[in-house]
Structure formats: C-alpha cells, structure tokens
Amino acid sequence: MTALSKFIPSESEGPPELKVLWVTNAWPDELRPHWGCFVRSQAQSLWRLGLDVDVLVVRGFLTKRAYFTMLPEVRRRIHDSRYRLVHAHFGHTATMAVVARPPVPLIISFCGEDLLGAPRANGRNTAKSTIESAVFRRLPRFAAATITKSRELETALPASARGRNTVLPNGVDMELFRRRPRREARAEVGWDPEAKIAMFLGDPADPRKRVELAREAVSLVAERMPGARLEVVFDKRPEEIPTYMSAADCLVFPSRSEGSPNAVKEAMAAELPIVATPVGDIPERFDGVAGCFVRPPEPRAFADALVEALEMGAAPQAREAIAPIGLERIGARLREIYERAVAAG
C-alpha cells in the first residue's frame, strides 16, 4: 500500500525562532492531484516569503485508520525541538496534533465541513460528520489561536474561542488565475467555440455540490438561449483549471455548504462571471461586484441570473475585488499570526 504519510521539508531557511511544522490531510499527490491544492499554494507562498515551514501530510483518504496509525509519527515530528510552532490544518489532523500534546503553540485552521458537517442530498448532515464536528468544535481550547476561512465558520466556534480566532481565507494565486482569450482556451479543452457554456467545477457525485440544480437551471436557460449548455469539470490536474475557467462563459456554483470556496475566488481572479448560492463567504465576496450573482437554490432564480452571466463575456470587477486576498498578502498576514503566537509563548 502507498505510504500513509509524507514529509515535505521546507524550501526556505527562515529564522530558527520561527520554524513551523504544518500537519495536514489535504495535499495534492499522484493519487489525488486536485486534493488540497490551496494548502500547497499557501505553503509555497510562505516559502517565497522566506518562512521555514515543513509539512507533514497524513493521507487519511487512503484509510481512516491513518489517523490512528500515523499518530506516533505526528507525535515524533511535533516534539522535534527545532519547531517553535505547529499549525494543524482541519479537524482530523488538528485532533491528532492535540492528542500529541505539542510543547509549542498550536494554531488550528478550520476549513468548512469540519465545523459545519457534511450534508446529504436532503440537506441534513450525516451522523458521522455531526459527531465529528461536535468533537472538532472542542479543539480550540487546546490551541493558542484558530483560523477560520469565513465569518460563518467563526460563528460555529464556541463563543469563548472566538476572541482568539482570525478570519483568514485561503489566498488566490493571481498570476495563475487570470483571463485568457476564450477561443484559445476552448481550442485547448475541446469545447465548441460558439456555445454558451456554464461550467460546474467539482465532484458531481458529492451531494454538497448539488449538480442537479446546475443541470435544471441550465436546461431552463437553453429554452431562452439556444446553444447554452453545462460542462462538468472534475478530476482535472490543478494546472488545467485556469484554462477551463478561461474557456467557460460563467461558473455555476450551487453548493449547499461551504467555508470560503477556492473555486469561486479563483474564478473571480480569472474575471469569470459567477452564479452561486449564499453559502460561506460568497455573499461578502460578491457584494456590489458586477458579474457576481448570489441566488437562492431555486432553478428559475439561477436560470435568470445565468442568462445575464452568460451574456457578460467577462467580469473585470471580480478580479479587482479579490486582489486583496492574493497569496502573498494572505501569507504576510499568516506570518503575523505566527509571530504573535510565538511571542506569547
């Protein structure tokens, strides 16, 4: 069986007083090249800023037993005297970090499902995710600080923990995600150059993503706009996604639950019009931005907005709106959180 853990040493040599260990279960590899790209991008931005950050990846997707069998390795790494701070990403690996009892400050990042639970197709959370999120909400008491990706997630924390929380979304690679000529991008992905294409980006089998709403809405659009169609994009290599965003006329994002969805922020950087449900920090991101539409999860409401989005061509205001959370800016803010935690001991 493929190894259940992977250790990635830092690409930088920052000051020893700020050497950091990341523990995460989200990191792209040969088996799941799309999984955790935003975590890797943030690590790379910190390396470019000169931070000395090592990454320990627990591959829990291979087997849930990894969270038990890899605990000795997590404990060994966390107790390495070189580290001045441990940053655990998301509920499962944060639980491992807490059990390992780090001798240095612990920071926990929560992403979405770990605090909000995983909804079924009927909108109710699975029993397993309900239990897990109840456990994960107790973890902040053991941390020096926490990070949530949106204000909605912050409200899921115990009230006593919110004063030590920072709302800090994942950063966006503004160089990678930018507008390219649509016809050129469509030639690369093989899409009809004349069609009006709404793109659904995500796993269509995931009930949280609600692909059926996208399909119903686009079928209604096609009645008014011949040639309109939905393209489902999933399981592509990370480096392909910017091309697909340039090839589409708009992004349709009908999720039931999110934290701070990276696909939406990346689409904004690519100047792609978007129609989305009011989940996570989407209403905040879209407020007053031309080409970014928040709609209730109802096919007709989505269809009406999609007609407008498909005719726009581009949404340059979206890129302007998302620029303040570029990778390097978020990396600089993350460094400040680290420095405060280390100084406080």
Steps between C-alpha positions, in 0.01 A plus 500: 500500500610856432655665808242661725712805575736728317748751637582804290798703623503875464630660183621797705725555797337768707596611851521203741279679750211466253543148363149356454356152453179461303286189553233450236290234328456712186788505254503408129684184393500244220179337625300818558670779304220750574476433874626784719651715224415810701702368797802438281465843338499667841806304609679604183412864563649476851816343360527791256467737796797324660314306770645166607189278487514119489186308405386162634218355289275232650329322211174428675316454171676164454360365826350663808733280705779734393389745769586233759794321339678826414461650847848389617660671202295815559604498865868449409497788252310736729749440780799579279676778692566700182136603466376811673140465386262234361224587252237226452272526200144377551321294759640149464867594502436767763366223724823308445703807589304556821538135603875527432518786755736741322750676727473816288201718400242326283296680234200326345344588164141395437383477140124443494368146523704436814288755689178503294466128426445320169146526362319221318283559195208584732703779659545327836847422625618143516507349849876448473573861410267625774699309761833605352413870484387488864844363591686747279320798657661405831854518363552880521536480878834323441626749241682830532292631211263384231433602141168468320453563130182706545297682764231234468755242615608723786145497635518118510780526757416512871443861604794477743738420212403774256722763660806292401377439146602676180283491189754436226395345168736302285698723268454509124784461251438815297768410246365153429134601490450776248294555187622346174341522152194276512532359150861401567405326827209317336729364233716351776214333690302397192180699561273639229625854430147626431313351799399692812658291774427503872767301684437288810830442676502218754404141569150443353454204737546719808153593633644816653579634152141456373568444129130424441415866564759608242355260243141613558595867479701461180216302338273798570760737355519291181130568438580870468859480378552228239846353522530549877636194673662375821852360512595302812871526578640259757814304575722718284861583573531825698697667223209440259236686702601856395456399135153360567406822680612701199307269268167535687252787471407478868532284811189349655552426869187359672659353816304419815783584739847655472762681703683730260488313168824524306335434162291815540793720597714362219219560250479859620873540437443362150226762440241226455134594572355282778156396622511348849293416804544714815738265684823565688652839425350525150248777584783707649727441199228580246358808668481779241714310244366505144481152351477320834145385579372352827175311455285268712521129412206504261535410129306797363694753710827342393392491135409869494843595637677255268350667192653829609831341599534310171455819301755706696819365346721594796481638854809723549359642825519151648878492462531842661282386791702186570847657469526581875516127576780412261735227622781726615268734691340208684845354561615823664196500728563135590857585592369768737279240671801273541715774645233598755450138609875439543550828688216412736656161563 
